[in-house]
């Protein structure tokens, strides 16, 4: 076979070959977990990084659909049940309020060695942002547009 035939995918702009949102979400989820556990190459070593990674992974899970979306909805449902019901805070803070409370929890406290908490808050915010409206939806729409552009470019 000719060498150009073997490398045809690169010529068409397919750096990673054929890849879907599920493939991107799966790979980045593994990198996310490795970074939280102390990978030597992926450094998620502060609450800001954990929060951003969590948000992005939550967005990817929702875009991927299927089991990944169900896992993301489960993470978000726990936070909504605790913070969004009318029992704990009196009346419901709304979806945007839940996202803001999760952001405050993740960002305000010194999580030094317990980065799993801001990471989980980021995941829940990433999943809940779509239905929250306001600035949360803007962030979700930007993430979806970037993801669409990335998948279109890679595929």
Backbone as a ProteinNet text record, in pm:
[ID]
protein_1_A
[PRIMARY]
XXXXXXXXXXXXXXXXXXXXXXXXXXXXXXXXXXXXXXXXXXXXXXXXXXXXXXXXXXXXXXXXXXXXXXXXXXXXXXXXXXXXXXXXXXXXXXXXXXXXXXXXXXXXXXXXXXXXXXXXXXXXXXXXXXXXXXXXXXXXXXXXXXXXXXXXXXX
[TERTIARY]
83.1	0	87.2	44.4	119.9	113.3	223.2	230.6	125.7	93.7	-6.4	-145.1	-172.8	-301.6	-317.2	-211.7	-217.9	-238.4	-183.8	-191.9	-303.4	-398.9	-503.8	-585.1	-604.2	-681.9	-619.4	-486.8	-419.1	-436.1	-433.8	-451.6	-590.2	-688	-824.9	-851.1	-748.2	-765.8	-807.1	-798.8	-840.2	-719.2	-681.8	-563	-574.2	-689.6	-708.9	-787.2	-806.6	-889.1	-1035.6	-1119.5	-1261.3	-1282.6	-1341.1	-1366.6	-1499.3	-1572.8	-1701.8	-1693.1	-1800.9	-1807.2	-1787.8	-1839.6	-1824.1	-1676.5	-1602.7	-1459.5	-1383.4	-1417.3	-1352.5	-1388.4	-1516.7	-1561.6	-1495.7	-1486.2	-1424.1	-1277.4	-1204.5	-1061.2	-1035.7	-1110.6	-1090.5	-1136.4	-1236.7	-1278.9	-1166.9	-1101.1	-988.1	-876	-849	-745.7	-784.3	-912.2	-964.6	-943.1	-980.5	-963.2	-814.9	-733	-588	-529.9	-572	-523	-562.3	-682.7	-726.8	-652.4	-613.4	-544.2	-394.1	-344.9	-202.4	-117.1	-166.8	-89.5	38.7	143	267.9	265.5	168.9	162.4	42	-66.5	-186.4	-199.3	-181.2	-177.1	-309.8	-392.6	-512.3	-480.6	-411.9	-354.9	-412.6	-522	-589	-737.9	-812.8	-958.6	-1007.9	-937.3	-980	-972.1	-861.4	-846.5	-950.1	-972.4	-1070.1	-1209.8	-1244.5	-1375.5	-1392.5	-1292.4	-1299.7	-1304.3	-1216.5	-1218.3	-1354.4	-1407.5	-1538	-1647.1	-1647.6	-1747.9	-1738.3	-1617.5	-1598.3	-1641.2	-1603.6	-1641.5	-1793.2	-1856.9	-2003.5	-2070	-2017.4	-2069.6	-2050.1	-1932.9	-1905.3	-1996.8	-2018	-2106.1	-2246.6	-2295.6	-2430.5	-2435.8	-2331.7	-2327.9	-2315.6	-2246.3	-2227.6	-2356.5	-2438.4	-2563.7	-2540.4	-2642.4	-2634.4	-2594.6	-2511.2	-2469.3	-2393.9	-2309.9	-2234.3	-2328.3	-2430.6	-2528	-2604.2	-2635.8	-2707.2	-2620.7	-2491.7	-2401	-2396.8	-2383.4	-2381.6	-2510.1	-2622.8	-2751.1	-2762.7	-2705.5	-2706	-2626.2	-2507.8	-2425.6	-2500.7	-2562	-2634.4	-2760.6	-2826.7	-2950.7	-2926.3	-2811.7	-2779.4	-2771.6	-2701.5	-2689.4	-2822.6	-2901.9	-3032.3	-3123.8	-3116.7	-3199.6	-3163.7	-3034.2	-2989.2	-3012.2	-2977.1	-2980.5	-3102.9	-3165.8	-3272.8	-3412.5	-3428.1	-3560.8	-3604.1	-3728.3	-3779.7	-3754.2	-3690.8	-3670.1	-3552.2	-3432.3	-3309.4	-3299.8	-3328.6	-3309.2	-3440.2	-3547.8	-3676.7	-3750.7	-3726.5	-3785	-3673.8	-3712.7	-3614.7	-3531.3	-3398.3	-3313.5	-3316.1	-3379	-3380.5	-3254.7	-3259	-3146.1	-3020.1	-3034.1	-2919.3	-2865.1	-2953.8	-2912	-2833.7	-2877.5	-2804.3	-2664.4	-2654.9	-2523.1	-2434.8	-2493.3	-2415.1	-2370.4	-2456.7	-2420.4	-2307.9	-2317.8	-2211.5	-2080	-2088.3	-1968.4	-1907.6	-1991.9	-1942.8	-1877.1	-1936.7	-1879.5	-1742.9	-1734.3	-1608.7	-1500.4	-1539	-1441.2	-1400.6	-1488.8	-1465.1	-1378.3	-1384.8	-1314.5	-1175.4	-1081.9	-945.6	-940	-965.7	-977.1	-842.3	-734.7	-598.1	-583	-609.5	-588.8	-717.5	-830.6	-960.4	-1023.5	-952.3	-998	-1116.7	-1152.7	-1268.8	-1396.2	-1403.5	-1525.4	-1543.8	-1442.8	-1464.7	-1483.1	-1421.8	-1439.5	-1584.6	-1642.1	-1782.6	-1876.8	-1845	-1925.9	-1919.3	-1799.7	-1784.8	-1864.7	-1862	-1942.9	-2091.1	-2139.2	-2280.8	-2317.6	-2228.6	-2254.5	-2257.6	-2163.6	-2159.1	-2285.6	-2341.2	-2465.1	-2584.6	-2588.8	-2704	-2707.5	-2594.8	-2586	-2681.6	-2705.6	-2790.2	-2931.5	-2988	-3124.8	-3136.2	-3023.3	-3026.9	-3065.1	-3033.1	-3057.8	-2948.3	-2960.2	-2865	-2723.4	-2629	-2486.7	-2445.3	-2515	-2482.7	-2508.9	-2619.1	-2650	-2553.4	-2508.3	-2409.6	-2282.9	-2237.3	-2117.6	-2139.9	-2258.2	-2289.2	-2292.5	-2351.7	-2358	-2219.3	-2134	-1996.6	-1923.8	-1939.7	-1875.4	-1925.6	-2055.5	-2111.2	-2062.7	-2051.7	-2001.6	-1856.1	-1773.2	-1633.5	-1621.9	-1704.6	-1704.2	-1745.6	-1849.2	-1894.1	-1783.9	-1717.4	-1607.9	-1492.9	-1461.7	-1354.1	-1387.8	-1508.5	-1547.6	-1554.7	-1605.5	-1611.8	-1472.1	-1379.2	-1241.7	-1169.5	-1193.7	-1124	-1181.8	-1312.3	-1377	-1354.4
-118.8	0	124.7	225.8	349.4	426.4	494.3	567.1	677.1	741.3	847.2	792.7	671.6	610	582.9	539	511.1	637.5	748.6	873.3	964.4	911.3	994.6	1068	1007.9	1072.5	1202.1	1206.2	1328.7	1438.5	1399.8	1498.4	1560.7	1487.9	1538.4	1611.9	1636.4	1709	1622.1	1489.9	1398.7	1359.4	1444.7	1422.3	1294.7	1270.3	1151.9	1042	1056.2	960.2	988.1	888.3	906.4	901.8	1009.5	1016.6	1088.2	1045.1	1106.1	1176.1	1240.9	1307	1204.1	1084.7	979.3	945	937	908.6	1019.2	1143.9	1257.3	1259.3	1240.5	1240.5	1127.9	1010.9	897.7	921.2	967.6	994.9	1104.7	1213.9	1323.3	1287.7	1199.6	1154.5	1076.1	990.4	914.6	1010.1	1111.3	1209.2	1290.2	1322.1	1394.8	1315.4	1190.1	1104.2	1089.1	1067.7	1053.8	1181.5	1296.8	1423.9	1446.3	1407.2	1421.3	1326.1	1212.5	1112.2	1134.2	1235.8	1267.9	1219.3	1227.1	1188.2	1271.1	1209.4	1283.1	1373.1	1355.1	1437.3	1531.6	1496.5	1580.5	1641.1	1770	1838.5	1907.5	1842.3	1906	1919.7	2029	2042.4	2158.1	2216.9	2319.8	2319.5	2389.1	2386.3	2449.8	2548.9	2613.4	2515.6	2444.2	2345.5	2234.2	2188.9	2082.6	2128	2251.9	2307.5	2319.7	2371.4	2388.2	2252.5	2161.8	2027	1962.1	1973	1913.9	1971	2103.5	2167.8	2114.4	2108.4	2062.5	1916.5	1833.2	1691.8	1677.3	1754.9	1751.3	1788.4	1890.6	1930.8	1818.7	1757.9	1649.2	1529.8	1496	1383.4	1408	1530.4	1561.2	1558.4	1608	1606.4	1463.4	1377.8	1238.9	1158.9	1191.6	1118.9	980.9	899.7	761.9	750.2	653.5	624.7	740.8	805.9	919.8	1031.1	1060.2	1163.6	1121.5	992.8	944.2	957.7	929.9	947.8	1095.1	1182.8	1326.1	1374.3	1326.9	1365.3	1314.7	1197.9	1145.9	1233.9	1277.9	1368.1	1498.1	1552	1678.5	1661.2	1548.4	1525.3	1523.3	1471.9	1473	1616.5	1702.1	1841.4	1913.7	1885.7	1950	1903.2	1776.5	1725.5	1789.8	1807.7	1865.6	2016.2	2085.5	2232.4	2291.9	2218.9	2276.4	2254.4	2167.5	2143.7	2257.5	2253.2	2361.4	2336	2226.4	2195.4	2266.2	2250.7	2298.4	2450.9	2516.1	2660.8	2739.3	2675.5	2743.3	2725.4	2811.9	2794.6	2755.4	2707.2	2660.3	2775.6	2759	2864.7	2868	2771.2	2761.6	2693.9	2654.3	2583.4	2669	2796	2887.3	2905.9	2909.6	2921.2	2800.3	2682.2	2559.5	2564.2	2606.2	2617.7	2717.1	2830.5	2931.3	2880.6	2810.4	2754.2	2652.3	2567.6	2470.2	2539.7	2646.6	2723.2	2781.3	2837.7	2896	2790.2	2673	2563.5	2524.7	2509.9	2466.7	2573.1	2699.3	2806.5	2869.9	2872.4	2949.5	2878.5	2749	2676.6	2629.9	2616.7	2570.2	2417.5	2364.8	2220.6	2151.2	2210.8	2164.1	2019.5	1922.5	1782.2	1709.5	1773.7	1710.4	1768.8	1760	1821.1	1749.2	1633.7	1562.5	1643.9	1723.7	1802.7	1914.8	1998.3	2096.1	2030.3	1914.1	1843.2	1797.4	1740.9	1698.5	1817.5	1928	2049.6	2097	2094.5	2133.3	2043.7	1912.8	1819.7	1854.9	1876.4	1907.8	2040.9	2138.2	2266.8	2248.2	2170.6	2146	2081.3	1989.3	1922.1	2015.7	2088.2	2172.5	2304.7	2345.7	2476.7	2493.1	2384.9	2393	2438.8	2384.2	2418.3	2535.6	2592	2697.1	2833.2	2859	2991.1	3088.1	3211.1	3315.2	3284.9	3330	3315	3167.9	3082.9	2939.6	2881.8	2922	2873	2929	3051.9	3109.5	3024.8	2991.8	2908.1	2772	2714.5	2584.4	2593.8	2701.1	2717.4	2736.4	2812.4	2830.2	2696	2618.3	2486.4	2396.9	2398.9	2315.3	2360.2	2491.8	2541.5	2501.1	2513.5	2473	2323.8	2245.3	2101	2065.1	2130.7	2104.4	2137.5	2250.2	2288.1	2188.7	2141.1	2044.4	1912.9	1862.8	1734.5	1744.5	1855.4	1875.7	1879.4	1945.5	1957.4	1822.5	1746.1	1617.7	1509.7	1512.7	1405.9	1421.5
0	0	0	-64.5	-75.1	56.8	93.7	221.3	230.2	118.8	120.9	149.4	105.5	132	281.2	346.9	489.8	572.8	526.4	602.1	551.9	478.9	420	526	641	746.4	792.9	801.8	843.1	739.1	612.8	508.2	511.2	559.1	567.9	697.5	777.7	902.7	1019.5	1005.3	1111.7	1194.7	1286.2	1367.6	1449.9	1510.7	1594.4	1523.4	1394	1322.7	1351.8	1334.9	1361.8	1512.8	1565.3	1708.7	1729.9	1829.4	1860.4	1994.7	2032.8	2163.1	2275	2255.3	2356.4	2374.4	2265	2273.1	2344	2311.4	2377.7	2525.5	2555.9	2696.6	2775	2716.2	2785	2814.3	2714	2732.7	2834.6	2824.9	2919.6	3061	3072.4	3205.4	3272.9	3198	3252.5	3293.5	3209.9	3243.2	3367.8	3380.4	3495.8	3624.8	3622.4	3740.1	3773.1	3671	3693.9	3753.4	3701.9	3754	3898.6	3934.5	4074	4166.7	4113.6	4195.5	4201.5	4131.4	4142.6	4027.5	3906.9	3789.7	3780.6	3727.5	3711.5	3588.3	3498.7	3378.7	3373.5	3438.5	3439.3	3578	3586.2	3715.9	3746.2	3824.6	3880	4028.3	4059.8	4193.3	4274.2	4226.9	4306.4	4275.2	4358.8	4346.1	4216.5	4164.7	4040.4	3923.4	3915.1	3808.4	3822.7	3945.3	3968.3	3927.9	3959.5	3925.6	3774	3705.5	3559.9	3490	3530.1	3471.6	3493.9	3616	3646	3557.4	3539.4	3454.2	3311.7	3258.7	3120.9	3105.5	3201.4	3194.9	3204.3	3292.1	3302.5	3170.5	3103.4	2973.2	2870.6	2871.8	2777.7	2801.8	2928.4	2959.3	2906.6	2923.7	2876.2	2723.4	2658.2	2512.1	2458.4	2532.1	2489	2499.7	2599.8	2618.5	2677.9	2675.9	2723.4	2869.6	2898.1	3034.9	3096.8	3019.3	3074.3	3118.9	3040.1	3078.3	3203.6	3214.2	3333	3458.2	3446.1	3560	3599.4	3501.3	3528	3592.5	3543.3	3601.8	3744.4	3772	3908.6	4003.1	3958.6	4040.1	4065.9	3961	3976.3	4060.8	4046.9	4121.1	4271.9	4315.3	4458.1	4508.3	4435.9	4479.8	4474	4372.2	4362.2	4473.8	4509.4	4618.3	4751.1	4774.9	4901.6	4905.1	4797.9	4797.4	4730.7	4639.8	4559.3	4610.8	4707.8	4762.5	4852.9	4895.9	4979.6	5128	5163.9	5305.4	5368.8	5313.7	5375.2	5378.4	5267.8	5258.6	5267.4	5305.5	5312.3	5182.5	5085.1	4953.5	4855.8	4741.3	4643.3	4588.1	4580.8	4523.9	4371.5	4308.4	4162.7	4111.5	3985.9	3925	3922.8	3889.2	3889.7	4030.1	4128.2	4268.1	4313.7	4272	4306.4	4245.3	4118.6	4053.8	4128.2	4169.4	4241.1	4378.4	4449.9	4580.5	4562.9	4461.1	4435.1	4400.9	4322.3	4290.2	4417.2	4504.6	4629.6	4717.6	4725.7	4805.2	4750.3	4618.8	4556.4	4565.1	4551.6	4539	4671.5	4767.7	4890	4994	4999	5104.6	5059.5	5154.6	5119.3	5108.1	4992.9	4973.4	4955.4	4985.2	4963.1	4913.1	4994.7	4957.5	4920	4933.1	4905.6	4779	4669.4	4545.3	4482.7	4536.5	4483.8	4504.3	4610.3	4635.7	4535.2	4508.6	4401.8	4265	4244.2	4116.8	4101.4	4206.4	4201.9	4187	4254.6	4238.1	4093.5	4034.1	3894.7	3801.3	3827	3747.2	3756.4	3878.3	3898.1	3832.2	3838.9	3773.4	3621.6	3568.5	3424.4	3372.3	3449	3409.4	3426.5	3537.1	3567.1	3494	3436.2	3372.3	3255.3	3183.2	3064.5	3100.2	3206.5	3244.5	3339.1	3380.6	3482.1	3426.3	3301.7	3244.4	3285.1	3241.2	3278	3233.4	3313.1	3280.6	3274	3349.4	3348	3209.8	3147.3	3012.9	2909.2	2929.8	2837.4	2841.1	2962.4	2974.9	2910.5	2930.3	2870.6	2718.7	2665.1	2519.7	2459.3	2525.5	2478.1	2477.3	2585.1	2591.6	2479.1	2451.4	2344.6	2207.2	2185.3	2056.8	2036.5	2142.1	2130.7	2105.1	2174.1	2155.2	2013.4	1962.3	1823.8	1724.4	1746.2	1657.1	1664	1784.5	1801.4	1734.7	1757.4	1699.2	1547.1	1494.7	1350.5	1291.7	1360	1310.7	1315.7	1421	1439.9	1351	1328.5	1250.6	1105
[MASK]
+++++++++++++++++++++++++++++++++++++++++++++++++++++++++++++++++++++++++++++++++++++++++++++++++++++++++++++++++++++++++++++++++++++++++++++++++++++++++++

